[in-house]
Amino acid sequence: MHIANIMSSSSSSLSSFDPSAAAAAKAAARKATGGCAVDRVSSVTYPSTVWGHGSFDKVDLSLQAKQKHPQYEVLKEEVRQMVTYEGKTGNDEATIAYKLRVIDAVQQLGVGYHFEKEIEEALEKVHDLGEDSSFINIDEEGTDLYHKALRFRLLRQQGFPVSQDGFRKLKNSEGKFKEWLARDEQGLLSLYEASHIAFNGEDILDEALSFTTKSLKSMLEHNKINPSFHKQIDFALRIPAWKCVPRSLARHSIDNFYLEDSTQNQKLLKFAKLDFNMVQKLHQEELYELSEWWSSLDVPRNFPYARDRVVECYYWIICMYFEPKYRFPRIIATKIMAVLSILDDTYDNLATYEEARALTEAFERMDVCALEELPERVKNIYHAFFTLYDEVEREIGKIGPTFAMDYNREQLKKLCRSYLGEVRLRSEGRVPTLDEYVAEGYVTCGMAKCTAIAFIGMGAEIATREAFEWLANDSKLMRASSVIVRLQNDICTHKFEHQRNHVASSVECYMKEYRVSEEEAIECLWKRISNSWKDIAEVHQRPTPLPVILMDRFVHLTRSANLFYDTDDRYTNPHLIKDHLTSLFIDPVPL
């Protein structure tokens, strides 16, 4: 199943939730117990894992390297020549248009990581030519809107400064977009994709997004579109390229390659298929290793209250870096992420307030002696974390300094404090204000911790002390990423949380504080999500506060929210994402 299929919306039969009524019910319960706080721990049961033992076989990567497809290196060099457009030095519109199309195809097909230097140099040359060096007559019907918008998107997503003013000519004297645009399906889609990388206050791009979305939906509804172009538009309307996880975008693009048929395009597609399958074999080997480690934890027996999700956690890490060179940090990060998921469920689905407080105090100490002082029910998770961190620190120490673990321990302590804050609110049965909720909720979404995890194995020369210190501060990028993940999570999960004694989400907080309906609250929260994406686009422009290689971890991880928390909670309900993960990790691309 393609990513477009798993994005289909589903309705819920659950009735709307009244936060005031829930708070009143809990207050009544407190009164019935003499005024004491009610700390009823949830008894919700999560769906079992969809990955049985032996889902991933051991792969002999040394043998695979020896059996590499004989055309692989030849095709790689030919694609490199396509990116650089060797033998062509002109700056005419046709040359620029060709370069833009190739770069876009290479990136969407998932092989851009092989040609990062060449892509950077090519886009720098395009940028240096200036805003008006090509595609000038954009206001005339029949001119090249497709390449104008493509140029804007590729430059902006690479961090080059480029202005929205180039699209001002698309409007008529009444301030509306010109009628001929609605007939240019490729140009419309290109402008739609570009408008998603808007900054706050860029009204032209905001209006372009509204106009193109409406026009493209109309084309689909009335079947006024080339059949070969239908899947491309349908996918883009569900999740635009700027907000899509690279590996997922690659699989979709390979399966639905849409460029005109030519010898060069067929070579590019063949290389992308070979590369996807080679990387998939590496991922299978890693999943085999991780599955063996996960089995040793015996999650069903030791943590029966928690979600058994090591494969889904691996996908979360793949979102941040799928490339072969990141094998070591991927293994480390997945292990920590998987145990962190159990920790989340320990606070949410097992621990009373007193148990949660004892666990938080133990993590503040982070020493082995604290284990014996813990309540029996939370000893396993503390032992698992303490043992894992000790293992990871030893592994990192073999290749360099271990200061990354110091920062990760501090992020873990901060996360546990916020988890405890949520347990306190749960035990009080109180719906907090939105700001009060945000103070804890944006931490418990785990963006700071997850990014700190991602930095661990990248090497001290890349993930420096300065990078971790920046990570520890409340940066604009961290806030924006946390807003997106937290709010999308809440919008998808708040109805499920009604089934158990769980802290109110941002949806309930907003409903109570502003006295609005559930639908109105969700609409307002989606606006906040949209504005946060604009913040990310702004911070992503040069000069960036961190090296681009680290900045991209933030952006990629934020994109994962669109896979896990679009219309459903696909992490809690793994059957909803199994087909997509199967297409990434098990089923090779047909050659």
C-alpha positions in Angstrom: 0.0 0.0 0.0 1.3 3.4 -0.8 1.5 6.3 1.6 -1.4 8.0 -0.1 -3.6 5.0 0.8 -2.7 5.0 4.5 -3.5 8.7 4.7 -7.2 8.2 4.0 -9.4 9.7 6.7 -11.6 7.6 9.0 -14.5 8.7 11.1 -14.9 7.9 14.8 -18.2 6.8 16.5 -17.1 8.4 19.7 -19.3 11.3 20.9 -17.9 14.7 21.5 -16.2 15.1 24.9 -17.2 17.7 27.4 -14.1 18.7 29.5 -16.2 20.5 32.1 -18.4 17.5 32.7 -15.3 15.3 33.0 -13.8 17.6 35.5 -17.0 17.8 37.5 -17.2 14.0 37.6 -13.7 13.7 39.0 -14.4 16.5 41.5 -17.4 14.5 42.7 -15.2 11.4 43.0 -12.8 13.4 45.2 -15.7 14.5 47.4 -16.8 10.9 47.8 -13.4 10.0 49.0 -13.2 12.7 51.6 -11.6 15.3 49.4 -8.5 13.3 48.5 -7.2 13.3 45.0 -8.4 10.4 42.9 -5.5 8.6 41.2 -7.2 6.0 39.1 -4.6 4.5 36.8 -5.9 3.6 33.3 -6.6 -0.1 32.5 -6.6 0.5 28.7 -5.1 -2.3 26.6 -3.1 -1.4 23.6 -3.2 -3.4 20.3 -0.5 -6.0 20.1 2.5 -5.7 17.8 1.8 -6.6 14.1 5.3 -7.9 13.6 5.8 -11.5 14.7 9.0 -13.2 15.6 11.1 -13.7 12.4 9.5 -10.9 10.5 13.0 -9.8 9.5 15.7 -12.3 8.4 19.4 -11.9 8.9 21.0 -10.4 5.8 24.6 -11.1 4.7 25.6 -7.6 3.7 29.1 -8.6 2.7 27.6 -11.0 0.2 25.2 -8.3 -1.0 28.1 -6.0 -1.6 29.7 -8.6 -3.8 26.5 -9.1 -5.7 25.8 -5.5 -6.4 24.0 -4.9 -9.6 26.6 -4.6 -12.5 24.9 -1.4 -13.7 24.7 0.4 -10.3 28.0 2.4 -10.5 27.5 3.2 -14.2 24.0 4.5 -13.6 25.2 6.5 -10.6 27.8 8.2 -12.7 25.3 8.9 -15.4 22.8 10.4 -12.9 25.6 12.6 -11.5 26.3 13.9 -15.0 22.6 14.7 -15.3 22.7 16.7 -12.1 25.7 18.7 -13.1 24.5 18.8 -16.7 28.1 18.2 -17.9 28.9 19.7 -21.3 26.3 22.4 -20.9 27.4 25.7 -19.5 24.7 28.0 -20.7 22.3 30.0 -18.5 19.4 30.0 -20.9 15.9 29.1 -19.7 16.0 25.6 -21.2 19.2 24.8 -19.4 18.0 26.1 -16.0 14.7 24.3 -16.4 16.4 21.0 -17.1 18.6 21.3 -14.1 15.6 22.1 -11.8 13.7 19.1 -13.1 16.6 16.7 -12.6 17.3 18.0 -9.1 13.7 17.7 -8.1 13.4 14.1 -9.5 16.7 13.0 -7.9 15.5 14.3 -4.5 12.0 12.9 -4.6 13.3 9.5 -5.8 15.4 9.3 -2.7 18.9 9.4 -4.2 19.8 13.0 -3.6 22.1 12.0 -0.8 24.6 10.7 -3.3 24.9 14.1 -5.0 24.6 16.6 -2.2 27.7 18.6 -3.3 26.6 18.7 -6.9 23.0 19.7 -6.0 24.3 22.5 -3.8 26.6 23.9 -6.5 23.9 23.7 -9.1 21.3 25.5 -7.0 23.8 28.1 -5.9 24.4 28.9 -9.6 20.7 29.2 -10.3 20.3 31.5 -7.3 23.2 33.7 -8.3 21.6 34.4 -11.6 19.0 36.5 -9.7 15.2 36.5 -9.4 14.5 37.9 -12.9 17.0 35.9 -14.9 14.5 33.4 -16.1 10.8 32.8 -16.6 10.2 36.5 -16.5 6.8 36.7 -18.3 5.0 34.8 -15.6 2.0 37.0 -15.9 1.2 35.9 -19.5 -0.9 32.9 -20.2 1.2 30.0 -21.5 4.3 31.0 -19.7 6.3 28.7 -17.5 4.6 28.7 -14.1 5.8 25.2 -13.4 9.5 26.0 -13.5 9.1 29.4 -11.8 7.4 27.7 -8.8 9.8 24.8 -8.9 12.8 27.2 -8.8 11.3 28.9 -5.8 10.7 25.7 -3.9 14.1 24.1 -4.6 15.9 27.2 -3.6 13.9 27.9 -0.5 14.0 24.3 0.8 17.8 24.4 0.3 17.9 27.6 2.5 18.7 30.1 -0.3 16.9 33.5 0.1 14.1 33.9 -2.5 11.2 36.2 -2.4 7.5 35.6 -2.9 7.2 38.8 -4.9 7.9 36.8 -8.1 4.3 35.5 -7.9 2.7 38.9 -7.5 2.2 39.0 -11.3 -0.1 36.0 -11.1 -2.9 38.3 -9.8 -5.2 40.5 -11.8 -6.2 44.1 -11.1 -8.9 42.9 -8.6 -6.3 41.0 -6.5 -7.5 37.6 -7.6 -5.4 34.9 -9.3 -5.8 34.9 -13.1 -8.3 32.5 -14.7 -5.8 30.9 -17.0 -3.9 29.4 -14.0 -6.7 27.0 -13.2 -6.1 25.4 -16.6 -2.4 24.8 -16.0 -2.4 21.5 -14.0 1.4 21.1 -13.8 1.9 24.8 -13.0 -0.9 24.6 -10.3 0.7 21.6 -8.6 4.1 23.2 -8.7 2.8 26.4 -7.2 0.9 24.4 -4.6 4.1 22.6 -3.5 6.0 25.9 -3.4 3.4 27.7 -1.3 3.9 25.2 1.5 7.3 26.7 2.3 5.9 30.1 3.2 7.0 32.3 6.0 4.7 34.1 8.4 3.2 37.2 6.8 3.7 36.0 3.2 0.2 36.7 2.1 0.8 35.9 -1.6 1.8 32.4 -0.8 -1.0 31.9 1.7 -3.5 32.9 -1.0 -1.7 30.8 -3.6 -2.1 27.8 -1.3 -5.8 28.3 -0.9 -6.3 28.9 -4.6 -4.2 25.9 -5.8 -5.7 23.6 -3.2 -9.3 24.5 -4.3 -8.4 24.2 -8.0 -6.6 20.9 -7.7 -9.4 19.4 -5.7 -11.9 20.6 -8.3 -9.8 18.9 -11.0 -9.9 15.6 -9.1 -13.6 15.8 -8.3 -14.6 16.6 -11.9 -12.1 14.2 -13.4 -10.6 17.1 -15.4 -7.1 15.8 -15.3 -4.6 13.5 -17.2 -5.0 10.0 -15.6 -1.2 9.7 -15.3 -1.1 12.9 -13.3 -4.0 12.0 -11.0 -2.0 10.0 -8.4 0.6 12.7 -8.2 -2.0 15.4 -7.4 -3.9 13.1 -5.0 -0.7 12.3 -3.0 0.4 16.0 -2.9 -3.0 17.1 -1.5 -2.6 14.6 1.3 1.0 15.4 2.1 3.1 18.0 0.2 6.8 17.2 -0.6 8.1 19.8 2.0 6.3 18.0 4.8 6.9 14.4 3.7 9.4 12.0 5.2 12.2 11.5 2.5 12.1 7.7 2.6 8.3 7.5 2.3 8.4 10.1 -0.5 11.0 8.0 -2.3 8.9 4.9 -2.3 5.8 6.7 -3.5 7.8 8.5 -6.2 9.5 5.4 -7.5 6.1 3.6 -7.6 4.5 6.5 -9.4 7.3 8.0 -11.5 5.7 10.8 -13.5 8.4 12.5 -15.7 8.1 12.1 -19.4 9.5 8.9 -20.8 13.0 9.3 -22.0 16.3 7.3 -21.9 17.7 9.6 -19.2 14.6 9.3 -17.1 14.6 5.6 -17.4 18.2 5.5 -16.2 17.4 7.7 -13.3 14.5 5.5 -12.3 16.5 2.3 -12.6 19.2 3.7 -10.4 16.7 4.9 -7.8 15.1 1.4 -7.8 18.5 -0.3 -7.3 19.5 2.1 -4.6 16.2 1.7 -2.7 16.5 -2.0 -2.7 20.2 -1.9 -1.5 19.4 0.4 1.3 16.3 -1.7 2.2 18.6 -4.7 2.7 20.7 -2.7 5.1 17.5 -1.7 7.0 16.5 -5.3 7.1 19.8 -6.3 8.7 19.4 -3.5 11.3 15.8 -4.6 12.0 16.9 -8.2 12.6 19.5 -7.0 15.1 17.0 -4.7 16.8 14.4 -7.4 16.9 16.8 -9.8 18.6 17.7 -7.2 21.2 14.0 -6.3 21.8 13.1 -9.9 22.3 15.7 -10.1 25.1 13.6 -7.4 27.0 10.6 -9.6 26.8 8.2 -6.7 26.6 4.9 -8.7 26.8 6.0 -10.1 30.2 8.0 -7.3 31.7 5.9 -4.4 30.4 2.4 -5.7 29.6 0.9 -2.3 30.0 3.0 -0.7 27.2 3.0 -0.5 23.4 5.3 -3.1 21.8 6.6 -0.9 18.9 10.3 -1.5 18.1 9.7 -1.5 14.3 7.6 1.7 14.5 10.3 3.3 16.6 12.9 2.3 13.9 10.7 4.0 11.3 10.7 7.1 13.5 14.5 7.0 13.4 14.5 6.3 9.6 12.5 9.5 9.3 15.6 11.4 10.6 18.3 9.5 8.7 17.9 6.5 6.4 21.3 6.8 4.6 23.7 3.9 5.0 26.4 6.0 6.7 24.1 6.5 9.7 23.8 2.8 10.6 25.5 3.2 14.0 23.4 6.2 15.3 20.3 4.5 13.9 20.8 1.4 16.1 21.5 3.4 19.2 18.7 5.9 18.6 16.1 3.1 17.9 17.0 1.3 21.2 16.6 4.5 23.2 13.4 5.5 21.4 11.8 2.1 22.0 12.6 2.1 25.7 11.4 5.7 25.9 8.1 4.7 24.5 7.7 2.2 27.4 8.6 5.0 29.8 5.9 7.2 28.3 3.4 4.4 28.8 4.6 3.8 32.4 3.7 7.3 33.4 0.5 7.2 31.3 -0.9 3.7 31.8 0.7 2.2 34.9 2.1 4.5 37.6 0.1 6.2 40.3 1.3 9.7 41.3 3.4 8.4 44.1 5.0 5.8 41.9 5.6 8.4 39.2 7.2 10.7 41.7 9.5 8.0 43.0 10.5 7.1 39.4 11.2 10.8 38.5 13.4 11.1 41.6 15.3 8.0 40.7 16.0 9.4 37.2 17.2 12.7 38.8 19.8 10.6 40.7 20.5 8.3 37.8 22.5 5.8 39.9 22.1 2.1 40.4 21.4 2.4 44.1 18.1 4.2 43.3 16.7 1.0 41.9 16.3 -0.7 45.2 14.3 2.2 46.6 11.7 2.2 43.8 8.2 0.7 44.0 8.2 -2.7 42.6 6.0 -1.9 39.6 8.4 0.7 38.1 11.7 -1.1 38.8 11.8 -2.8 35.4 11.7 0.4 33.3 14.3 2.1 35.4 16.6 -0.9 35.2 16.1 -1.1 31.4 17.0 2.6 30.9 19.9 2.5 33.3 21.3 -0.6 31.6 20.8 0.8 28.1 22.4 4.2 28.8 25.4 2.4 30.3 25.7 0.2 27.1 25.3 3.2 24.8 28.0 5.2 26.6 30.4 2.3 26.3 29.8 2.0 22.5 30.2 5.8 22.0 33.4 5.8 24.0 35.0 3.4 21.5 34.8 6.0 18.8 35.1 9.3 20.7 34.1 11.5 23.6 30.9 10.7 25.5 29.6 14.2 26.4 26.5 13.5 24.3 25.3 11.2 27.0 25.5 13.9 29.6 23.1 16.1 27.6 20.8 13.1 26.9 20.6 12.3 30.6 19.6 16.0 31.3 16.9 15.8 28.6 15.6 12.6 30.1 15.3 14.2 33.5 13.5 17.2 32.0 11.1 14.8 30.2 10.4 12.9 33.4 9.6 16.0 35.3 7.0 17.0 32.6 5.6 13.4 32.6 5.2 13.8 36.4 3.5 17.1 35.9 0.9 15.4 33.6 0.4 12.7 36.2 -0.3 15.3 38.8 -2.9 17.0 36.6 -4.4 13.6 35.9 -4.7 12.8 39.7 -6.2 16.2 40.3 -8.8 15.6 37.6 -8.4 19.2 36.4 -8.5 20.6 32.9 -5.6 23.1 32.8 -5.4 26.3 30.8 -3.9 26.0 27.4 -0.7 27.8 28.5 -0.4 25.5 31.5 -0.9 22.4 29.4 1.6 23.7 26.8 4.3 24.1 29.5 4.3 20.4 30.1 2.8 19.1 26.8 5.5 20.5 24.5 8.1 18.8 26.6 6.3 15.5 26.8 5.9 15.3 23.0 9.6 14.4 23.2 11.1 16.5 20.4 14.0 17.7 22.4 14.8 14.3 23.7 14.3 12.6 20.3 16.6 15.0 18.6 19.2 14.6 21.4 19.0 10.9 20.7 19.5 11.4 17.0 22.6 13.5 17.7 24.3 10.8 19.9 26.0 8.7 17.3 26.7 11.3 14.7 30.2 12.0 16.0 31.6 14.8 18.2 32.9 16.6 15.1 29.3 17.1 13.8 27.2 17.0 17.0 29.5 19.3 19.0 29.0 20.5 22.6 27.7 23.8 21.1 25.1 21.9 19.2 23.9 20.1 22.4 23.9 23.4 24.3 21.8 25.0 21.6 19.5 21.9 21.8 19.0 22.4 25.5 17.7 26.0 25.0 14.2 26.9 24.1 14.9 27.8 20.5 12.3 28.9 17.9 12.9 25.7 15.9 12.4 23.5 19.0 9.2 25.3 19.9 7.8 25.1 16.4 8.6 21.4 16.0 7.2 20.6 19.4 4.0 22.5 18.6 3.4 20.5 15.4 4.1 17.0 17.0 2.2 17.8 20.2 -0.9 19.3 18.6 -1.2 16.7 15.8 -0.8 14.0 18.4 -3.6 15.5 20.5 -6.0 16.0 17.6 -5.7 12.4 16.6 -5.6 10.8 20.1 -7.9 12.9 22.3 -11.0 10.8 21.7 -9.1 7.6 22.6 -7.8 9.2 25.8 -11.4 9.7 26.9 -11.5 5.9 27.5 -9.0 6.2 30.3 -8.0 8.5 33.2 -5.7 10.7 31.2 -4.7 14.3 31.4 -6.8 16.6 29.2 -5.2 17.3 25.8 -4.8 20.6 24.1 -8.2 20.1 22.4 -10.1 19.9 25.7 -8.0 22.7 27.2 -8.8 25.0 24.2 -12.5 24.0 24.4 -12.9 24.9 28.0 -10.7 28.1 28.1 -12.3 29.7 24.9 -15.7 28.1 25.3 -15.8 26.7 21.8 -16.9 23.4 20.2 -14.6 20.5 19.5 -14.6 21.3 15.8 -13.7 25.0 16.4 -10.9 24.0 18.8 -9.4 21.6 16.3 -9.6 24.2 13.5 -7.7 26.7 15.6 -5.1 24.2 16.6 -4.5 23.3 12.9 -3.9 27.0 12.3 -1.2 26.9 15.0 0.3 23.9 13.3 0.4 25.7 10.0 2.1 28.8 11.5 4.7 26.5 13.2 5.6 25.1 9.8 6.2 28.7 8.7 8.5 29.2 11.6 10.5 26.1 10.6 10.7 27.4 7.0 12.1 30.7 8.4 14.7 29.1 10.7 15.7 26.8 7.9 17.0 29.7 5.8 20.7 30.6 5.8 22.6 31.3 7.9 21.1 28.5 10.1 21.7 28.3 13.8 23.1 24.8 13.4 24.9 23.0 10.6 22.4 21.9 8.0 23.1 18.2 8.6 21.8 18.7 12.2 19.0 21.1 11.2 17.6 18.5 8.9 17.1 16.0 11.8 14.6 18.5 13.3 12.7 18.9 10.0 12.6 15.2 9.2 11.4 14.3 12.7 8.7 16.9 12.5 7.6 15.5 9.2 7.0 12.1 10.9 3.9 13.6 12.5 2.2 13.6 9.1 2.7 9.8 9.0 1.9 8.8 12.6 -0.7 11.5 13.5 -2.6 12.7 10.4 -6.2 11.4 10.8 -5.4 8.5 13.2 -2.9 7.5 15.8 -0.9 5.0 13.7 1.7 4.5 16.4 -0.9 3.2 18.9 -2.7 1.3 16.1 0.1 -0.2 14.1 -2.1 -2.1 11.7 -2.9 1.3 10.1 0.7 1.8 9.0 1.9 -1.8 8.6 1.4 -1.9 4.8 3.4 1.3 4.4 6.2 0.0 6.6 6.2 -3.3 4.7 6.7 -1.4 1.5 9.8 0.3 3.1 11.4 -2.6 4.9 10.2 -5.8 3.4 8.9 -5.6 -0.2 11.6 -4.6 -2.7 10.9 -2.3 -5.6 10.2 -4.4 -8.7 13.0 -3.9 -11.3 
